[in-house]
Amino acid sequence: MNGKINLYIAVALFIFFAGVQLVFFPDYAHAASSSIGVSPSQITNDILTPGAEYETKLTISRASATIEVVAKIEISGQEISNWVTFPAGDSVVIAKGEQRKEITVKIKVPQDAAYRKYEGSLRFTVTQQTQGQVNIVPGVRVDVKLTVTDKITESIKVLYVQAKDSPFLAPYHVMVKVKNLGNAEASPTKLNLVILDINEKELRTLSAQFNEKVAAFSEKDYDIYLQDPTPLSIGEYWARVTVFGGEKELYSDKFSFRITESTPSVSVSPSVDKGSIFASNILMITLVFVGILTLVGSIAIIVVFRRKNKDEEGT
C-alpha cells in the first residue's frame, strides 16, 4: 500500500512542479518550441551560366513566437561556399512575436566555373539566451543543387497585369509585372489593349512595345502608357489586355476601369498582422494550460496526502 501511495505522490509532485516551471521559468518551457522550419527545403537551378547572378527567397518559420531567437546559417560544400551569400547577413534575428522571417539567398557563379553539377547545403541552427546561458536548438538543412551550362534558355512569365483608372484626355495606363525565368536577358515584345464599352462592344484597339529587357532570373515592373488619338468620354469601360513574347501569347485577361474627371485617389486598406494574432492565441492557450496543470497537480497532492493520513490512522 505504501508503495502505491509513494507512486501517487511522485506523479502528483511531477505535475505540480511542471506547472510551476511553466509559470515561473517560461524560457525553459519554450526551449523545445524554438525549433524552426525552412521552406522551400531545396535550392535548385540547372540553367546557370558562368558569371550568372541568381537570387531566391527562403522563409524561416516557427510554431511559437514567445521569445527571441537567432538563426545562424552555415554553408557546406567547398565548391559552392564562395558562391553563396546573404545580403542581410548569415545571422537572422527572429524577434519575439515574429513567426516568419524571409531571407534572400544570392548565388554568383564565377566566370571560370566548369560546365557541370555542383552540390552543397545550408544549415540553420537556432540559438537563444535563457537565464544568461546560450542554448543551441537542433536546426534544419536546405540542400543546394546547381548546374552550370552553356545552353541559353529564354522564358518570360507575366506575374501581374492591371488596367488603371485614367483621367480624361490622359493616356491609358496598364501596369505589367514580369519575371525572367531564363538565363539570358529577355522581355515581352508587345502589349495589345482593346477597350470595350459596358456592353462589350469594341471601341479602341491600341498597341505598345516593351523596350527594356529584364535581367536573367529577375523581375521587372513596366508602366505602359497608350495615347488614344480620339479620347473616350468619362465613364466605365472594359480593358482586354494581351501580352506577347514574339508571336506567342504570354497572357490575356479582361479588366474593368474608369475614365475619370481627375487623377483617382489611392485608398489603402488597413492590414491585420495575422502572425501577431496567432502568437497571442498560442500564448493564451499556453497560459490556460499551465493554470489547469498547476491546479490539477495541487489537487492531486492534497488528495494523496489525505489518503495517506487515512491509511496511517487505519493502521
Sine and cosine of phi, psi and omega as CSV:
sin_phi,cos_phi,sin_psi,cos_psi,sin_omega,cos_omega
0.00,0.00,-0.70,0.72,-0.01,-1.00
-0.89,0.46,-0.59,0.81,0.03,-1.00
-0.89,0.45,-0.64,0.77,0.01,-1.00
-0.93,0.38,-0.64,0.77,0.01,-1.00
-0.90,0.43,-0.67,0.74,0.03,-1.00
-0.88,0.47,-0.59,0.80,0.04,-1.00
-0.91,0.41,-0.67,0.74,0.05,-1.00
-0.86,0.50,-0.68,0.73,-0.02,-1.00
-0.89,0.46,-0.69,0.73,-0.02,-1.00
-0.89,0.47,-0.69,0.72,0.01,-1.00
-0.90,0.43,-0.69,0.72,-0.01,-1.00
-0.89,0.46,-0.68,0.73,0.02,-1.00
-0.90,0.43,-0.60,0.80,0.02,-1.00
-0.89,0.46,-0.71,0.70,0.01,-1.00
-0.89,0.45,-0.68,0.73,-0.04,-1.00
-0.89,0.45,-0.77,0.64,-0.07,-1.00
-0.95,0.30,-0.45,0.90,0.11,-0.99
-0.89,0.45,-0.67,0.74,0.04,-1.00
-0.91,0.41,-0.68,0.74,0.03,-1.00
-0.88,0.48,-0.65,0.76,0.00,-1.00
-0.90,0.44,-0.65,0.76,0.01,-1.00
-0.91,0.42,-0.55,0.84,-0.03,-1.00
-0.98,0.21,-0.75,0.66,-0.16,-0.99
-0.99,-0.11,-0.28,0.96,0.01,-1.00
-0.74,-0.68,0.90,0.45,-0.11,-0.99
-0.90,0.44,-0.45,0.89,-0.04,-1.00
-0.88,0.48,-0.61,0.80,0.04,-1.00
-0.91,0.41,-0.63,0.78,-0.01,-1.00
-0.90,0.43,-0.50,0.87,-0.07,-1.00
-1.00,-0.01,-0.05,1.00,-0.07,-1.00
-0.86,0.52,-0.72,0.69,-0.01,-1.00
-0.94,0.35,-0.40,0.92,-0.02,-1.00
-0.99,0.16,-0.03,1.00,-0.06,-1.00
-1.00,0.05,-0.03,1.00,0.04,-1.00
-0.90,0.44,0.47,-0.88,-0.12,-0.99
-0.82,-0.58,0.25,-0.97,0.18,-0.98
-0.81,-0.59,0.47,-0.88,0.00,-1.00
-0.77,-0.63,0.74,-0.67,0.05,-1.00
-0.72,-0.69,0.57,-0.82,-0.12,0.99
-0.93,0.38,0.23,-0.97,-0.07,-1.00
-1.00,0.08,0.01,1.00,-0.04,-1.00
-0.49,-0.87,0.63,-0.78,0.13,-0.99
-0.95,-0.31,0.87,-0.49,-0.07,-1.00
-0.74,-0.68,0.72,-0.69,0.13,-0.99
-0.46,-0.89,0.88,-0.48,-0.06,-1.00
-0.93,-0.36,0.31,0.95,0.02,-1.00
-0.76,-0.64,0.51,0.86,0.04,-1.00
-0.97,0.26,0.57,-0.82,0.07,-1.00
-0.90,-0.43,0.37,-0.93,0.04,-1.00
-0.82,0.57,0.76,-0.65,-0.02,-1.00
1.00,0.06,-0.05,1.00,-0.05,-1.00
-0.94,0.35,0.53,-0.85,0.12,-0.99
-0.88,-0.48,0.76,-0.65,-0.10,-0.99
-0.70,-0.71,0.75,-0.66,0.04,-1.00
-0.87,-0.49,0.61,-0.79,0.08,-1.00
-0.60,-0.80,0.25,-0.97,-0.05,-1.00
-0.91,-0.41,0.61,-0.79,0.16,-0.99
-0.84,-0.54,0.58,-0.82,0.02,-1.00
-0.90,-0.43,0.86,-0.51,0.08,-1.00
-1.00,-0.06,0.76,-0.65,-0.02,-1.00
-0.70,-0.71,0.37,-0.93,0.05,-1.00
-0.51,-0.86,0.42,-0.91,-0.05,-1.00
-0.98,0.22,-0.59,0.80,-0.03,-1.00
-0.91,-0.42,0.66,-0.75,-0.04,-1.00
-0.80,-0.60,0.61,0.79,-0.10,-1.00
-1.00,0.07,-0.21,0.98,0.03,-1.00
-0.68,-0.73,0.27,-0.96,0.07,-1.00
-1.00,0.03,0.69,-0.72,0.06,-1.00
-0.74,-0.67,0.28,-0.96,0.04,-1.00
-0.84,-0.55,0.81,-0.59,0.06,-1.00
-0.99,-0.17,0.89,-0.45,0.03,-1.00
-1.00,-0.10,0.74,-0.67,-0.05,-1.00
-0.95,-0.31,0.80,-0.60,0.06,-1.00
-0.86,-0.50,0.63,-0.78,-0.03,-1.00
-0.98,-0.21,0.78,-0.63,0.10,-1.00
-0.92,-0.38,0.57,-0.82,-0.03,-1.00
0.92,-0.40,0.99,-0.14,-0.13,-0.99
-0.86,0.51,-0.59,0.80,-0.10,-0.99
-0.94,0.33,-0.51,0.86,-0.06,-1.00
-0.95,-0.32,0.02,1.00,-0.09,-1.00
-0.87,0.49,-0.52,0.85,0.01,-1.00
-1.00,0.02,-0.10,1.00,0.01,-1.00
-1.00,0.08,-0.48,0.88,-0.18,-0.98
-0.98,-0.19,0.78,-0.63,0.08,-1.00
-0.69,-0.72,0.26,-0.96,0.01,-1.00
-0.81,-0.59,0.96,-0.27,-0.07,-1.00
-0.80,0.60,-0.54,0.84,-0.01,-1.00
-1.00,-0.04,0.06,1.00,0.00,-1.00
0.98,-0.20,0.33,-0.94,-0.05,-1.00
-1.00,-0.04,0.15,0.99,0.14,-0.99
-0.88,-0.48,0.89,-0.46,-0.09,-1.00
-0.95,-0.32,0.88,-0.47,0.03,-1.00
-1.00,0.05,0.84,-0.55,0.08,-1.00
-0.95,-0.31,0.96,-0.27,-0.15,-0.99
-0.95,0.32,0.32,-0.95,0.10,-1.00
-0.86,0.51,0.73,-0.68,-0.04,-1.00
1.00,0.03,-0.12,0.99,-0.01,-1.00
-0.98,-0.21,0.85,-0.53,-0.05,-1.00
-0.99,-0.16,-0.39,0.92,-0.03,-1.00
-0.74,-0.67,0.57,-0.82,0.04,-1.00
-0.63,-0.78,0.84,-0.55,0.03,-1.00
-0.99,-0.10,0.71,-0.70,0.03,-1.00
-0.82,-0.57,0.43,-0.90,0.03,-1.00
-0.97,-0.22,0.74,-0.67,0.09,-1.00
-0.93,-0.38,0.83,-0.56,-0.03,-1.00
-0.93,-0.37,0.75,-0.66,0.01,-1.00
-0.87,-0.50,0.81,-0.58,0.04,-1.00
-0.84,-0.55,0.89,-0.46,-0.05,-1.00
-0.99,0.10,0.75,-0.66,0.04,-1.00
-0.89,0.46,0.47,-0.88,0.00,-1.00
-0.90,0.44,-0.47,0.88,-0.05,-1.00
-0.99,-0.16,0.29,0.96,-0.01,-1.00
-0.90,0.43,0.69,-0.73,0.00,-1.00
-0.97,0.25,0.44,-0.90,0.02,-1.00
-0.98,0.19,0.99,-0.17,0.03,-1.00
-0.12,-0.99,-0.09,-1.00,0.00,-1.00
-1.00,0.00,0.54,-0.84,0.05,-1.00
-0.73,-0.69,0.63,-0.78,-0.01,-1.00
-0.70,-0.71,0.49,-0.87,0.05,-1.00
-0.19,-0.98,-0.29,-0.96,0.01,-1.00
-0.36,-0.93,0.32,-0.95,0.11,-0.99
-0.91,-0.41,0.76,-0.65,0.02,-1.00
-0.93,-0.36,0.84,-0.54,0.02,-1.00
-0.98,-0.22,0.88,-0.48,0.03,-1.00
-0.87,-0.49,0.74,-0.67,-0.07,-1.00
-0.99,-0.14,0.74,-0.67,0.12,-0.99
-0.85,-0.53,0.52,-0.85,0.03,-1.00
-0.53,-0.85,0.47,-0.88,0.04,-1.00
-0.99,-0.15,0.81,-0.58,0.01,-1.00
-0.74,-0.67,0.88,-0.48,0.01,-1.00
0.79,0.61,0.65,0.76,0.05,-1.00
0.99,0.14,-0.04,1.00,0.01,-1.00
-0.94,-0.33,0.51,-0.86,0.01,-1.00
-0.99,-0.10,0.86,-0.50,0.04,-1.00
-0.97,-0.26,0.63,-0.77,0.02,-1.00
-0.93,-0.36,0.82,-0.57,0.00,-1.00
-0.97,-0.24,0.72,-0.70,0.02,-1.00
-0.78,0.63,0.69,-0.72,-0.09,-1.00
-0.98,-0.20,-0.32,-0.95,-0.02,-1.00
-0.79,-0.61,0.27,-0.96,-0.06,-1.00
-0.86,-0.50,0.65,-0.76,0.11,-0.99
-0.88,-0.48,0.88,-0.48,0.01,-1.00
-0.97,0.24,0.59,-0.81,0.04,-1.00
-0.87,-0.50,0.87,-0.50,0.00,-1.00
-0.78,-0.62,0.91,-0.41,-0.09,-1.00
-0.82,-0.58,0.51,-0.86,0.08,-1.00
-0.75,-0.67,0.78,-0.62,0.07,-1.00
-0.99,-0.15,0.79,-0.61,-0.10,-0.99
-0.70,-0.71,0.31,-0.95,0.10,-0.99
-0.98,-0.19,0.09,1.00,-0.01,-1.00
-0.99,0.12,0.77,-0.63,0.01,-1.00
-1.00,0.02,0.79,-0.61,-0.02,-1.00
-0.83,-0.55,0.81,-0.59,0.05,-1.00
-0.92,-0.40,0.80,-0.60,-0.01,-1.00
-0.40,-0.92,0.91,-0.41,0.01,-1.00
-0.93,-0.36,0.75,-0.66,0.05,-1.00
-0.88,-0.48,0.76,-0.65,0.06,-1.00
-1.00,0.06,0.88,-0.47,-0.05,-1.00
-1.00,-0.02,-0.50,0.87,-0.19,-0.98
-0.32,-0.95,0.68,-0.73,0.09,-1.00
-0.66,-0.76,0.66,-0.76,0.07,-1.00
-0.54,-0.84,0.74,-0.67,0.12,-0.99
-1.00,-0.04,0.90,-0.43,-0.08,-1.00
-1.00,0.08,0.45,-0.90,0.16,-0.99
-0.88,0.47,0.59,-0.81,-0.06,-1.00
-0.81,-0.59,0.68,-0.73,0.10,-0.99
-0.91,0.41,0.48,-0.88,0.01,-1.00
-0.84,0.54,0.72,-0.69,-0.01,-1.00
0.98,0.21,-0.15,0.99,0.02,-1.00
-1.00,0.09,0.37,-0.93,0.07,-1.00
-0.89,0.46,0.48,-0.88,0.11,-0.99
-0.95,0.31,0.61,-0.79,-0.13,-0.99
-0.88,-0.48,0.86,-0.52,0.05,-1.00
-0.84,-0.54,0.79,-0.62,0.05,-1.00
-0.99,-0.16,0.72,-0.69,-0.01,-1.00
-0.73,-0.69,0.76,-0.65,0.08,-1.00
-0.88,-0.47,0.79,-0.61,-0.03,-1.00
-0.79,-0.62,0.35,-0.94,0.09,-1.00
-0.78,-0.62,0.73,-0.68,0.05,-1.00
-1.00,-0.03,0.95,-0.31,0.00,-1.00
-1.00,0.03,-0.08,1.00,-0.04,-1.00
-1.00,-0.03,-0.04,-1.00,-0.05,-1.00
-0.96,-0.29,0.27,0.96,0.07,-1.00
-0.68,-0.74,0.40,-0.92,0.04,-1.00
-0.85,0.53,0.65,-0.76,-0.01,-1.00
-0.32,-0.95,0.13,-0.99,0.04,-1.00
-0.23,-0.97,0.29,-0.96,0.22,-0.97
-0.89,0.45,0.29,-0.96,-0.02,-1.00
-0.97,-0.25,-0.61,0.79,-0.13,-0.99
-0.50,-0.87,0.50,-0.87,0.12,-0.99
-0.84,-0.55,0.75,-0.66,0.11,-0.99
-0.95,-0.30,0.72,-0.69,0.05,-1.00
-0.86,-0.52,0.89,-0.46,0.08,-1.00
-0.94,-0.35,0.85,-0.52,0.00,-1.00
-0.98,-0.18,0.74,-0.68,-0.01,-1.00
-0.82,-0.58,0.45,-0.90,0.10,-0.99
-0.98,0.18,-0.03,-1.00,-0.09,-1.00
-0.92,0.40,-0.31,0.95,0.07,-1.00
-1.00,-0.05,0.14,0.99,0.06,-1.00
0.92,0.39,0.51,0.86,0.16,-0.99
-1.00,0.05,0.78,-0.63,-0.04,-1.00
-0.93,0.38,0.77,-0.64,-0.03,-1.00
-0.92,-0.40,-0.62,0.79,-0.06,-1.00
-0.58,-0.81,0.50,-0.86,0.16,-0.99
-0.72,-0.69,0.89,-0.46,-0.05,-1.00
-0.80,-0.60,0.41,-0.91,-0.01,-1.00
-0.70,-0.72,0.44,-0.90,0.06,-1.00
-0.55,-0.83,0.46,-0.89,0.00,-1.00
-0.98,-0.19,0.47,-0.88,0.16,-0.99
-0.99,-0.10,0.94,-0.35,-0.10,-1.00
-0.99,-0.10,-0.34,0.94,-0.05,-1.00
-0.98,-0.22,0.69,-0.73,0.01,-1.00
-0.99,0.11,0.34,-0.94,0.07,-1.00
-0.94,-0.33,0.77,-0.64,0.00,-1.00
-0.90,0.44,0.41,-0.91,0.01,-1.00
-0.83,0.56,0.67,-0.75,0.05,-1.00
0.87,0.50,0.43,0.90,-0.06,-1.00
-0.85,-0.53,0.22,-0.98,0.07,-1.00
-0.91,-0.42,0.42,-0.91,0.02,-1.00
-0.52,-0.86,0.62,-0.78,0.09,-1.00
-0.98,-0.20,0.77,-0.64,0.07,-1.00
-0.93,-0.37,0.68,-0.73,0.19,-0.98
-0.94,-0.34,0.96,-0.30,-0.05,-1.00
-0.99,-0.17,0.81,-0.58,0.02,-1.00
-0.90,-0.43,0.78,-0.62,-0.03,-1.00
-0.85,-0.53,0.89,-0.45,-0.02,-1.00
-1.00,0.09,0.77,-0.64,0.02,-1.00
-1.00,-0.09,0.86,-0.50,0.00,-1.00
-0.91,0.41,-0.41,0.91,0.08,-1.00
-0.80,-0.60,0.99,0.12,-0.15,-0.99
-0.83,0.55,0.59,-0.81,0.04,-1.00
-0.99,0.16,0.35,-0.94,-0.02,-1.00
-0.98,0.19,0.21,-0.98,0.02,-1.00
-0.88,0.47,0.70,-0.72,0.01,-1.00
0.35,-0.94,-0.16,-0.99,-0.03,-1.00
-0.99,-0.14,0.65,-0.76,-0.02,-1.00
-0.59,-0.81,0.20,-0.98,0.18,-0.98
-0.95,-0.30,0.56,-0.83,0.10,-1.00
-0.82,-0.57,0.87,-0.50,0.09,-1.00
-0.98,-0.20,0.91,-0.42,-0.10,-1.00
-0.95,-0.33,0.76,-0.65,0.06,-1.00
-0.79,-0.61,0.77,-0.64,0.01,-1.00
-0.93,-0.37,0.73,-0.68,-0.05,-1.00
-0.89,-0.46,0.53,-0.85,0.23,-0.97
-0.88,-0.48,0.99,-0.15,-0.18,-0.98
0.92,0.39,-0.81,-0.59,0.04,-1.00
-1.00,-0.05,-0.10,0.99,-0.07,-1.00
-1.00,0.06,0.72,-0.69,0.05,-1.00
-0.99,0.13,0.89,-0.46,-0.03,-1.00
-1.00,-0.02,-0.46,0.89,-0.11,-0.99
-0.28,-0.96,0.58,-0.81,0.10,-0.99
-0.42,-0.91,0.73,-0.68,0.03,-1.00
-0.30,-0.95,0.22,-0.98,-0.04,-1.00
-0.86,-0.51,0.68,-0.73,-0.05,-1.00
-0.74,-0.67,0.46,-0.89,0.16,-0.99
-1.00,-0.03,0.57,-0.82,0.08,-1.00
-0.44,-0.90,0.19,-0.98,-0.05,-1.00
-0.82,-0.58,0.54,-0.84,0.25,-0.97
-0.98,-0.18,0.87,-0.50,-0.19,-0.98
-0.94,-0.35,0.17,-0.99,0.03,-1.00
-0.97,0.24,-0.48,0.88,-0.01,-1.00
-0.56,-0.83,0.05,-1.00,-0.01,-1.00
-0.88,0.47,0.83,-0.55,-0.03,-1.00
-0.92,0.40,0.60,-0.80,0.05,-1.00
-0.99,0.17,0.44,-0.90,-0.01,-1.00
-0.96,-0.27,0.85,-0.53,0.04,-1.00
-0.98,-0.19,0.63,-0.78,-0.01,-1.00
-0.91,-0.42,0.85,-0.53,0.01,-1.00
-0.99,0.17,0.65,-0.76,0.04,-1.00
-0.90,0.43,0.64,-0.77,-0.01,-1.00
-0.98,-0.21,0.41,-0.91,0.02,-1.00
-0.90,-0.43,0.78,-0.63,0.03,-1.00
-0.98,0.18,1.00,-0.06,-0.06,-1.00
-0.91,0.41,-0.52,0.85,0.01,-1.00
-0.90,0.44,-0.65,0.76,0.00,-1.00
-0.92,0.39,-0.63,0.78,0.02,-1.00
-0.89,0.45,-0.68,0.74,0.00,-1.00
-0.90,0.44,-0.67,0.74,0.01,-1.00
-0.89,0.47,-0.64,0.77,0.02,-1.00
-0.90,0.43,-0.65,0.76,0.03,-1.00
-0.90,0.44,-0.67,0.75,0.03,-1.00
-0.87,0.49,-0.69,0.73,-0.01,-1.00
-0.89,0.45,-0.67,0.74,0.00,-1.00
-0.89,0.45,-0.69,0.72,0.02,-1.00
-0.89,0.46,-0.65,0.76,0.00,-1.00
-0.89,0.46,-0.71,0.71,-0.02,-1.00
-0.90,0.44,-0.65,0.76,0.03,-1.00
-0.89,0.45,-0.68,0.73,0.01,-1.00
-0.89,0.46,-0.68,0.73,0.02,-1.00
-0.88,0.48,-0.69,0.72,0.00,-1.00
-0.87,0.49,-0.70,0.72,0.00,-1.00
-0.91,0.42,-0.67,0.74,-0.01,-1.00
-0.88,0.47,-0.69,0.72,0.00,-1.00
-0.92,0.40,-0.66,0.75,0.01,-1.00
-0.90,0.44,-0.70,0.71,0.01,-1.00
-0.89,0.46,-0.66,0.75,0.02,-1.00
-0.89,0.46,-0.68,0.73,0.00,-1.00
-0.90,0.44,-0.72,0.70,0.01,-1.00
-0.88,0.47,-0.66,0.75,-0.01,-1.00
-0.88,0.48,-0.65,0.76,0.01,-1.00
-0.90,0.44,-0.70,0.72,-0.01,-1.00
-0.89,0.46,-0.72,0.70,-0.01,-1.00
-0.89,0.46,-0.67,0.74,-0.03,-1.00
-0.90,0.43,-0.70,0.72,0.00,-1.00
-0.91,0.41,-0.61,0.79,0.05,-1.00
-0.90,0.44,-0.65,0.76,0.01,-1.00
-0.92,0.39,-0.60,0.80,0.02,-1.00
-0.90,0.43,-0.68,0.73,-0.01,-1.00
-0.89,0.46,-0.67,0.75,0.01,-1.00
-0.89,0.45,-0.66,0.75,0.00,-1.00
-0.90,0.43,-0.64,0.77,0.03,-1.00
-0.91,0.41,-0.64,0.77,0.03,-1.00
-0.91,0.41,-0.58,0.82,-0.01,-1.00
-0.93,0.36,-0.47,0.88,0.01,-1.00
-1.00,0.10,0.00,0.00,0.00,0.00
